[in-house]
Amino acid sequence: MRKTVYLLLIFQLITIPILYAQGVGAAAEETSDLWLFIGRFHPLIVHLPIGFIMLAFLMEVMARWPKFKHLEQSVSFVLTLGILSSVGAAVFGYLLSLSGEYQGSTLDWHLWLGLSTLGFAIIALVLKVKQANTAYFTFLSASVICLTLTGHLGGNLTHGSDYLVRYMPNSLRAMTGMPPKPESKRKPITNLEEAIVFDDLIKPITDNSCESCHNAEKTKGNLRLDTKEGFLKGGENGPSLVPGQAAHSELIKRVKLPKDHEDVMPPEGKKPLTKEEIALLEWWINNDASFDKKIAEVEVPDDIKEILDALVNPQQSSLSPLYAMEIKPASKDEVETLKDMGFSVSPISAESPFIQVSYLISGQPLNEESIKALKKVAKQTTWLNLGKAALADGQKFTFLKDFNHLTQLHLEKTAITDEEVKNLVQMEFLEYLNLYNTAITDKSVEPLTALKRLRKIYLWETQVSEDGKSSLQKAIPELAIIADGLPQNFDVPLDSLNDSTVIAAK
């Protein structure tokens, strides 16, 4: 056992650093496809030392209790497996680094922390064999700490530097001293003529879809798209763009490949560019791919003007800006739980994380348990149909305040009150609201005026007066108020509504 440990220590302290030093120069030269192929197995192998070393640490901790004392006998064996697999992960990682796709300080820290993980684990095993228990546990703990940091940096290299904290709630960010989560929305363009084509239109697209794989730390295909110089220099396949010729630009060719093609950008599994984003890229390149020209200084065809108008006046766009946001999809368990409780749940489109939810069971009130399950998918729900739904005793529609991503909301024939309507004011994306046959009055008008994106509302068979409707119309001039003249059983979804059915308030 001791001979094995010492051999591992010598291998780790001498061989791997030498390999790395040689690799710095080798990475810049042509590398054998065989080595690169083997290196691609690093993400698979690297999970073995993570599991073994963490398991050895947990077994050592658990062995402190008499009930689990027997685990101590297996710690050395598990730790040895962790060391052996760490050596393999280090070698495979070195081979992967030869591709040149990963570089920078993050790669260096990932390397040396990984080697430190291995070194501390070997020293811990030596001390374990010599029964120096206090020092042994100290080095084992140091190995676990280095392992955690190494894994974090590995995730940064693969997925981007904000991968771990991208969805961290602001409350946790405040506790850890981090700044609030940045808004995922595109920076608004207030003056279209003065906007810089690259900075205001193109850079947000590439930041969102390209930069995670083409940055200073991960340069897939030796291409960087986080700087202007990177765009012009190109990568291993030549220039990424040909100014004035979008059709001959590699960037455009890649984003227009079929989504299952091995060379498509962004790669399979990541959100593809929209047709509007691709059109903007082509327009920019065809206008000589300038990095400093303003929109007023380039030719703007009609199809691009429509896209630009939608960016400046998103309320006039047929597609809500909500759908450009990046959110985490609802989990399979959350969706299945809702279905078991009588809800219909389906995505609004094949590749969207947003869902539409309807309550299907008439005569069975929504109780505390079903409302709690519904709230778990509040961020993902953009169409919510609670029409004709009753609430169990003690429940109120106050839970709607959590649904601030709704664009459509059905509350017809429910017991919602004026006080509960106030919970809708945070629904900044709401475009359609059905309050037909409810008991709301003019007291609901003021909170409804806060819904500036609202375009259709059903108010017939309510207690809202003509003056209330006029006040609402004045506050939101674009709003179509359906107030009377329709049959009592007329329930119509937004998509099937046509202009002939709209009866605006007088």
PETA-V744183 format. One record per residue. N is the residue number from 1. RES is the residue in one letter. D_FIRST is the distance of its C-alpha to the first C-alpha in whole Angstrom. Layout:
n: {N;N}
res: {RES;RES}
d_first: {D_FIRST;D_FIRST}
This chain:
n: {1;2;3;4;5;6;7;8;9;10;11;12;13;14;15;16;17;18;19;20;21;22;23;24;25;26;27;28;29;30;31;32;33;34;35;36;37;38;39;40;41;42;43;44;45;46;47;48;49;50;51;52;53;54;55;56;57;58;59;60;61;62;63;64;65;66;67;68;69;70;71;72;73;74;75;76;77;78;79;80;81;82;83;84;85;86;87;88;89;90;91;92;93;94;95;96;97;98;99;100;101;102;103;104;105;106;107;108;109;110;111;112;113;114;115;116;117;118;119;120;121;122;123;124;125;126;127;128;129;130;131;132;133;134;135;136;137;138;139;140;141;142;143;144;145;146;147;148;149;150;151;152;153;154;155;156;157;158;159;160;161;162;163;164;165;166;167;168;169;170;171;172;173;174;175;176;177;178;179;180;181;182;183;184;185;186;187;188;189;190;191;192;193;194;195;196;197;198;199;200;201;202;203;204;205;206;207;208;209;210;211;212;213;214;215;216;217;218;219;220;221;222;223;224;225;226;227;228;229;230;231;232;233;234;235;236;237;238;239;240;241;242;243;244;245;246;247;248;249;250;251;252;253;254;255;256;257;258;259;260;261;262;263;264;265;266;267;268;269;270;271;272;273;274;275;276;277;278;279;280;281;282;283;284;285;286;287;288;289;290;291;292;293;294;295;296;297;298;299;300;301;302;303;304;305;306;307;308;309;310;311;312;313;314;315;316;317;318;319;320;321;322;323;324;325;326;327;328;329;330;331;332;333;334;335;336;337;338;339;340;341;342;343;344;345;346;347;348;349;350;351;352;353;354;355;356;357;358;359;360;361;362;363;364;365;366;367;368;369;370;371;372;373;374;375;376;377;378;379;380;381;382;383;384;385;386;387;388;389;390;391;392;393;394;395;396;397;398;399;400;401;402;403;404;405;406;407;408;409;410;411;412;413;414;415;416;417;418;419;420;421;422;423;424;425;426;427;428;429;430;431;432;433;434;435;436;437;438;439;440;441;442;443;444;445;446;447;448;449;450;451;452;453;454;455;456;457;458;459;460;461;462;463;464;465;466;467;468;469;470;471;472;473;474;475;476;477;478;479;480;481;482;483;484;485;486;487;488;489;490;491;492;493;494;495;496;497;498;499;500;501;502;503;504;505;506}
res: {M;R;K;T;V;Y;L;L;L;I;F;Q;L;I;T;I;P;I;L;Y;A;Q;G;V;G;A;A;A;E;E;T;S;D;L;W;L;F;I;G;R;F;H;P;L;I;V;H;L;P;I;G;F;I;M;L;A;F;L;M;E;V;M;A;R;W;P;K;F;K;H;L;E;Q;S;V;S;F;V;L;T;L;G;I;L;S;S;V;G;A;A;V;F;G;Y;L;L;S;L;S;G;E;Y;Q;G;S;T;L;D;W;H;L;W;L;G;L;S;T;L;G;F;A;I;I;A;L;V;L;K;V;K;Q;A;N;T;A;Y;F;T;F;L;S;A;S;V;I;C;L;T;L;T;G;H;L;G;G;N;L;T;H;G;S;D;Y;L;V;R;Y;M;P;N;S;L;R;A;M;T;G;M;P;P;K;P;E;S;K;R;K;P;I;T;N;L;E;E;A;I;V;F;D;D;L;I;K;P;I;T;D;N;S;C;E;S;C;H;N;A;E;K;T;K;G;N;L;R;L;D;T;K;E;G;F;L;K;G;G;E;N;G;P;S;L;V;P;G;Q;A;A;H;S;E;L;I;K;R;V;K;L;P;K;D;H;E;D;V;M;P;P;E;G;K;K;P;L;T;K;E;E;I;A;L;L;E;W;W;I;N;N;D;A;S;F;D;K;K;I;A;E;V;E;V;P;D;D;I;K;E;I;L;D;A;L;V;N;P;Q;Q;S;S;L;S;P;L;Y;A;M;E;I;K;P;A;S;K;D;E;V;E;T;L;K;D;M;G;F;S;V;S;P;I;S;A;E;S;P;F;I;Q;V;S;Y;L;I;S;G;Q;P;L;N;E;E;S;I;K;A;L;K;K;V;A;K;Q;T;T;W;L;N;L;G;K;A;A;L;A;D;G;Q;K;F;T;F;L;K;D;F;N;H;L;T;Q;L;H;L;E;K;T;A;I;T;D;E;E;V;K;N;L;V;Q;M;E;F;L;E;Y;L;N;L;Y;N;T;A;I;T;D;K;S;V;E;P;L;T;A;L;K;R;L;R;K;I;Y;L;W;E;T;Q;V;S;E;D;G;K;S;S;L;Q;K;A;I;P;E;L;A;I;I;A;D;G;L;P;Q;N;F;D;V;P;L;D;S;L;N;D;S;T;V;I;A;A;K}
d_first: {0;4;6;5;6;9;10;11;12;14;15;17;19;20;21;22;24;26;26;28;30;31;32;34;37;36;36;40;40;40;37;36;37;34;31;33;33;29;29;32;29;27;29;27;24;24;24;21;19;22;22;18;18;21;20;17;19;22;20;19;23;24;22;24;27;27;28;24;22;20;19;16;14;14;13;10;10;13;12;9;12;15;13;13;17;17;17;19;22;22;23;25;27;27;29;31;32;34;36;38;39;37;37;38;36;35;33;32;31;29;27;26;25;23;21;21;20;17;17;17;14;12;13;13;10;9;12;11;8;11;14;16;17;20;19;16;19;21;19;18;22;22;20;22;25;24;24;27;29;27;28;32;32;31;34;36;36;36;39;41;40;42;40;39;42;44;45;45;48;50;49;45;46;48;46;43;46;46;50;51;50;53;55;54;58;59;61;65;67;71;73;72;74;72;69;66;65;62;61;63;62;60;57;57;56;53;52;51;50;49;47;44;43;45;45;43;40;40;42;42;44;44;47;48;50;50;52;56;54;52;54;56;53;52;49;47;50;53;55;55;58;62;64;67;66;64;64;62;59;56;55;58;57;54;55;57;55;55;52;50;50;47;48;50;50;49;46;46;45;47;50;53;56;59;62;64;61;61;64;64;61;64;67;65;64;67;69;67;64;65;63;66;69;70;71;75;74;73;75;74;75;76;73;71;73;73;69;70;72;70;67;70;71;69;71;73;70;70;66;65;63;61;59;58;56;52;51;48;49;50;47;47;47;50;52;51;52;55;56;56;58;61;60;61;58;58;57;60;59;56;54;55;53;56;57;61;61;64;65;66;67;70;71;68;68;64;63;60;57;58;59;56;54;57;56;52;54;56;55;55;58;61;64;64;67;68;71;73;70;71;68;68;69;68;66;68;67;66;62;64;63;59;61;61;60;63;66;68;68;70;72;75;77;74;75;74;76;77;74;71;72;71;68;68;69;65;65;66;66;68;71;72;73;75;76;79;81;79;81;80;83;83;81;78;80;78;75;75;77;73;72;73;71;73;76;77;77;79;81;84;85;83;85;85;88;90;89;86;85;87;85;82;83;84;81;79;82;80;79;81;82;83;85;88;90;87;87;85;82;82;78;77;73;73;73;76;78;81;83;86;85;84;87;86;88;91}
